[in-house]
Amino acid sequence: MTSPRGFQATTTLPRVKPQFALWPALRSVRAPQDAWYLRSAGLIPSAVIAMGILAAFGRLDLAGYTMAGSMCALFAHTLPYRRRAVTLAGFIAMLTLGCTVSMTVAAATDNMLIRIVVAALLAAVIKVAHDASNVGMPPAVIPIFLVTALGFAPQTWSGLPLHVALIAGAGLISWFVCMSPALVRRDGPERRAVANAMRATARVGRNPTDPAAKDALAAALTAARRTLAFARGADRAALGAHLVACERILIDPSLSHPERAEANARTLVRSRTRIPSPPLTEAEQARIRGARLALEAPRTFAERHRILAAFHPMSPSAPYFWRVLLAALLAALVSWACGGDRPFWAITAAGVIVQPNLLLTWRKAPPRALGALVGVWLYALIAPVAQIDLIVAAVLVIVLNTLTEAFIARNYFIAQVFVTPLALLMSQFGGQLSSSELIFERSLDTVIGVVAGLLAAFVIRNGHLRKHAKEAVERLEAATGSAEQPADPEAARAEIIAALAAVSAAVRTSDNEWWTHRVDEARVLAAQSEAYQALARLA
């Protein structure tokens, strides 16, 4: 795909300058759209049911395995229930498979080097697959921790089938818990997705010249369209009509009424009654029908199989995979060399901070390191209480997880303070270890993992990000050009909006990879301007 303008020569473009400031990594951010309470509400009954069954048989010492399956209830809450049923089932199956591989290696060999290599490979695969999937928050730290920790825990062939069954059974309970709200309110995720788009219009209305606000609205509209593609029911048309009304704001920000939009968003999420449709013209009603046809049209292999596409050698995630693998291997080997016999904590620390670009990796390191160091001392305070009884420890795990979910999207440092004692408590279900030993080893492993992650990110460059950004700009230009005389105006509108969201994300990610050449900003701005003009013509 080519463009008549062409990109400016790479060597003439400025390079991305490093930004070593630490304060942006530690400060809180506004996250009004993060439904953390849904994740906590899913985990609590899942964990209570699974541990209640164990308590009835007097085997709470196995709660670490059921808790691994119960953690599946944290994921996929942004998806409509039809898609959630399939996606969450796949996530549970993959987590169970990862835990099975890890425990099988632990039962098969005592060779620490083999265990480290397998754990590092699993961490890299989980990291890339999780970020490419649509399971949503929380990030990959939980499955990486669960899978790698079991690879260094004591395991026997005779106990392996029971432990796998416990993880799978708790995962099945989590599936039923996460699907149960569909019995009461089948369109809850769709309502929340449309409400997010409404809130995004309020930001555009308050800052009509802010390109970031328009990018956020385009992304919210695209996400809501994808959510509605799997929706069924009488309210689907009304939700689509509200999205068309949001598109008006993208074209003409002066039509926005921020206070009214936020009030309508709250009403849409909280109400249980039928959704009233905003007044639409005949042409706008046709757009809704066209949008549905556009989303149901055949998609490319990468769009249909995002996880498999992420492992393609030319994918932007390919250097990302090698970064995580190198970081995990280096961290585990150094931890082992320092006398650690369970280096999964170093692997988790290294895998978590590695991000698609250097800026995000750097900003993940300080809160991870400081939060974990504070967290181990918080564990020292609550460990005597947790050792009273395993039920007390289980309750503390649930409480700490609720606090973690409340802060994970707002302040990663605070979330890390709570998730660290949570993980340490879970590791104690299989057998009590000295608190002083745990504090020293986990503090050391945290520092090792963070340093290893940073080194891997600096050593392995991700040049694919710039290529991916250029291709996204070219797709936007092609979508704009095909909108001159479109056979299906609504399909052209949906393609342009999706391309706008893709360009914004790709360019932002590329321009955060330090020391690489920037994408041609003049061409990016020209392509975005022409896309907005094309949207206005199609209106």
N, C-alpha and C positions, 0 to 999 in steps of 0.2 A: 504494500500500500504506500503510495507516494503522495506528496503534496506539492502544489505549484510553488509554494513559498520555500519549502525546504528548511532544515535546521541550520542554525549558525554553526560554523566550524567549531568542533569541540575544543581545539587548542586555544581559541580566542575567548572562550567562556571562563569566568572566574571559578575558582575552586571553593568548595564549602569549607568555611573556617571552623575550627573546633570551638565548642562552647563548654568550658569546664566549670561554669558556675554551679554550685551545689544547692543553693536555696530553692530553685525551681523544682528540684527533686524531692524536697522535704515539705513544701507547703501543700495545703489542702486545695482541692479544686471542687467546683460546684458540679454535682452530678444528680440533678433533680429527676432524671429519667431512669435511674438505676433502681430496679425493683428488688432490692436486697432482701426485703421481708419475705418475698415469695420463696427465695432459696432457703432461708432459715425455716420457713413454715413447711417446706418439703422435707428437710433433714430431720427435724424433731420427731414427727411421728414415725418416720422410717427407722430411725435409730432406736426409738423406744420399743417399737414392735419387735425388731430383731433381738434386742437385748432382753426384752421380756421373755422371749422364747428360751434364750440361753439361761436366764435366771430360773425358769421353771425346771430346767434339767440340771441346775447347779453347775453350769459350765461358763460362768462369766469370764473365765480366763481366756476364752476364745473370742472375746468381744472385739479384739483387734481385727479379726477377719470379717466379722459382720459389719464393723464400722467402715471397712473399705467398700463394701457393697452399698452401704447406706449413703456414703458420700455421693453416689450417683444422683441422688435426689437434688443436688445443688444445681444441676445443669439442665439446659434446654427449656428454660421457663419463658423465653421470648418467642418460642415457636408455637404456631397454632396446633391444636391437639392432633389433627390428622398427621402432620409432619412430625410432631413431637413423639408420637407413638413409635414411629420407625427410627428416628434419629436417636432417641434415648435407648431403645432396645439395642441399636448398633453400638452405642457408647458403652453400655453395660457389658455386651459381649466382648468388645475389644479390651476393656479394662480387666475382665475376668481372664481373657487370653493372656494379657501381659503379666498379670499376677501368677498365672499358671506356669508360664515360661520361667519367670523369676524363681518361683518356689521349686520347680523341677531342677533347675541348675543348682539351687542350694542343697537339694536332696542328693543330687548326683555327684557333687564334688566339693571338696574342702579347699581346692586350689583358689586362692584369693585372686590371682591374676585373671583367671577365667571368669570369676564372678564379676570382677570390675569391668572387663570388656563387655560382657553381656548387659550389665546394668547401664553402662554408658551408651551402648547402642539403643537400648530400650528408651532411655531418656531422650536421645536425639529424635527417634521416630515419634515418640509421644508429643514432643514439643512442636514439631513441624505439622503433624497430623491434627493436633488440637487447634493450632492457630489457623489452619486451613479449613477446619470444619465450621459448622454453624451452631455448635452447642452453646456458645456464648460464655458469659461470666460464670464462675470465677476462672482465672487463668490456669495454665498447665501445671502450676506448682502442686496441686493436689494429686492428679494421677501420677506425676513423676515421683512424688514422695511415696505414695502407696506402693507402686510397682517396685521401685528400687529398694525400698526398705525391706520388703519380703525376700529379696535376693540375698540378704546378709543375715536373716533371722534363722535360728535353728529349724531344720526341717527334716522329716523322715519320710520314706516312701509309704509307710503305713498310714501316716497322718495326712498325706497329700490329698487324697480324694475327699476327705471330710473338709479340709480347709478350702478347697476349690468350691465344694458344694455350699459352704457357708457364705462365701463371697457372692456366688451366683444367686443364692436364695435371698440374701439381703438386697442384692440388686433388683431382683424381681419384685420384692416388697416396695422398693423405691419407685419402680415403674408404675405400680398400681397407685401409689400415693400421688405421684406427679400427674397421673391421668385422671384422678378422681374429681378435680374441680370441673371437668367437662360435664359431669352429671348435673351440675348446678348452673353453670354458665359457659356455654360452648364457645362463645365468641370473645372471651376475655383477652387473649393475646392480640387478636385483631384490633380490638378497641384501644388497647395500650399503644399499638404501633401507629394507629391513626392519630391518637392523642399526642404522641411524640412529634408528628409532623405539624400539628396545630401549634404546639409550643415553639417549634422552630420558626413558624411564621411570625410569632410575636417578637422574636429576636431580630428578624429581618425588618419588621415594622419600626423597631426602636433604632436600628442602625442600617438604614437602607443602602448606604454606600460601603458597608463592610463586606468584602468578598468572602470572608470566613463564614459569615452568617448565611450567605447564599449557598455556599458549599454545604453547610450543615443541613439546610433545608432540602437541597437536592438529594443528599444522602438519606435523609429521613423519608423523603417521598419514595425513593427507590426501595428502601427497606420495607416500607409499608406496602408498596405494590407487590413485592415478593411474598409478604405475609398473606395478603389477600388472595394471591394466586392459589393458595391451599385452603381458602375459606369456603364454607358452605353455609346455606341458611338464608333466611329472608332479609337479614340485615346487611348482606354483602353489598347490595347495590347502594344502600344508604352510606356505608363506609366509603365506598368508591366515590360517591358524590362529594363527600367531605374532602377527599384527596384532590379532586378537581378544583374545589374551592381554594385549597392550599396552593395549587399550581398558579392560580391567579396572582398570588402574592409574589411568587418567584418571578413572574413576568412584570408585574407592576407593584412594587412595594408600597406605593401610596394607598393601596386598597386595604392594607392591614389595619386591624384594630387589636393591638396587643392584649389589652385587658380582657376584651371579649373572647379572644382566641384562647387565652389561658383559662378563663372561666368555662368555656365550652369543652376544653380538654378535660378539666376536672369532672364536669358533668358526664362526659362520655365514659370515663373510666368507672365512675361510682354508680351510675344509673343501671338499673336492671330492666328498664322498660325498653320498648322498641325505639330504634334510633330514627329521629326525624331527619329527612333529607333536606339539604339547603336548596333553594330555588336554582334550577339549572336551565340553560337554554337547550334547544333540541340538539345543537351541535355538541354541547358539553355532555349530554346524555350519550351521544354517539361515541364520545371519547372513552367513556367507561366500558362500553362494549368492545371497543377497539383495544383498550389496554388489556382486557382479559385475553383476547385473541393473541396479542403480542407476547404476553407472558407464557401462553401455552404453546407457542411456536417451537419448532425443533431447536435445540441448543447444541453448542459445540461439546466435544468430549471434556474439555477443561471446565465448562460450566456445569456439566452433569456429574462429573467426578472430580470435585475440587481437591480431595485428599490425594488421590492418585496423581493428579496433575502437579501437585506441590512437590512430588519426588522426581519429576522429570529433570534430567541434567541441565536443561536450559531454563528451568523455572527460577524466579527470583528467590525461591526458598532453598535452592540447592546450596549456595554458600552458607546460608543460615543453618542448614543441617550439619555441615562440616564444622561450623563454629561451635555448635552445641556439643557435638561428638568430641572434638578436641578439648573443649573446656571440661567436660565431664571426665574424660580419661585422665587429663592432667591433674584435676582436683583429687580424684580418687587415688591416683598413684602417690601423690604427695602426702595425702592423709594417711595412707597405708605406711609410707616410709616414716612418718612421724609417730607410728605406733598405734594408729587407729585400726580396730578390727572390724568396724562397720562404717565404711566411708560413704554410705548412702547420703548422709547429710551434706557432705562436700559436693557430691554429684547434684543434689537438688539445688544447692545454693548456686552452683555454676550454671546449671541449665535454666534456672529461673531468670537470672539477670541478662542472659544473652537475648537480644532483641534483633529485629530485622535490620536496624541501622545503628551506627555508633552513638548517636545522640541519645536514643532511647536506652541503649545498653548502659551508657555512663550514668544516666539519670536513675536507672534502676539499682545501681550498685550502692550508693550511700544509704538509701532507706532499707535495703536488704541487710546490709552489714550492721548498721546501727540498731535497726529494729530487732534483729535476731539477738544481738548482744544484750539489749534491754530485756528481750523476751525470756532469755535463759535465766535471768535473775528474777523475773516474775515467776517463772516455774519454781525457782528455789523457795519462793514464799508460799506457793500453793501446794507444793509437793507433800508436805506433812499432812495436809487436809486430804489430799487425794489418796494417800496410803491408808486412810482409815478403813475404806472399803472400796471394792471395785465399782459398786453402784455410784458412790460419791465421785469417783474418777470419771465415770461415764457422764454424770450430770455436768461436771466441770467441762468436759469436752464439748458438750452441746452448747453450754453458755459461751465458751470461748469462740466456738464457730459462729454463733449469732453475732458477737461483737466483731469478728473478722469480716463477715459479710457486710456489716453496716459501714465499715470503713474502707473496704478493698478498692472501691471506685473513687473514693474521695481523698484518702491519704494513705499511701502504701506503707509509709513508715509506721503509722499507728496500727494498721492491719497486721504488719509483720510482728509487732509486739505481742499481739494476741495469738497469731497462728503458730508462733514458735512453741509456747507451752502446750498448745493443743497437740502439736505433732509429738512432743516429748511425752505427753500423757498417753497418747495412743501407742507409742513404742514400749510403754511400761505394762501393757495388758498381758504380754507374753511372759513377763518375769521382771521382778524388781531389780533395778540397777541403782548404784550409789548416786545420789543427787549431785554430790561434788564431782564425781567422775563424769556424769552427763554434762554438767555445766562447762567443765574444762574442754571436753572433747568437742561439744557442739559449737562452742565459741571459736575454737581453733579451726574446725571444719568450715565454719561460716567465712572466716577470713580467707582461708585457702580457696574456697569455692568462688568467692567474689573476685579475688586476684586472678584466678585461672580464667574466669569468664571474660574479664577485661582483656587479658592477654590474647585469648583466642579471637576476640572481636577485632583487636588491633592488627593481628597477624593475617587473618583471612578477610580480604576485602570483598564487598558485595557489589561488583560492577553491574550485575544484572538489573539492579534497581533502576539505573538510569535508562537502560534499554527498554525496560518495562514502561517507564514513564513516557518515553518517546512514542512507543506503540500506542499508549492510551491517548496521547494527543492526536495521533494520526486517526485513530478510530473516531474521536470526537469530530475531527474535520470531515471525515467521510460521512458521519451521521448528519452533520449540518449540510453538506453538499447534497445528499440524497433527499433532503427536506425541501428543496426548491420546488419540485413538482411531485409530491409523494402520492403513491397509489393509496396508501392508508395513512392519513394524517395523524391518527392517534398512535399508531405503531411508531411513526417517526418521532413524535413527541416523547414517547416512553424511551426510545433509544437515545435521544439527545440527553434527557435527564439522567439516565443511567451512565452515559458516557461522561457527563459533567462530574458526577460523583466519583467515577473511577479516576478521572484526571486529577482531581483534587487530592485524593488519597495517594496516588502513585507519585505525583510531584512532591508532595510533602514528605513522603518516605524517602525518596531519592535525595532530596535536598538536605536530609539529616544524616547522610553518609559522609562523614568528614573526609576532606582532602580529595574527593572526587570532583569532577567538573559538574557545574550546575546544568540543569536542563535549560534550554533557550527560553528565558522568561518572556521575551517579547512575543514569541510564537505562541506560548501558552496563553498569555493574556488576549492575544488576537483571536485564538480559537475559542476561548470562553466567551468573548464579546460577540463573535458571530453566532455562537450557539444560542445566547440569550436573544439576539435579534431574530433568529429563526423561530424560537419559541413564540415570540411576539407575533410573527407573521402567521404561524399556525393557529394562534388563538382566534 
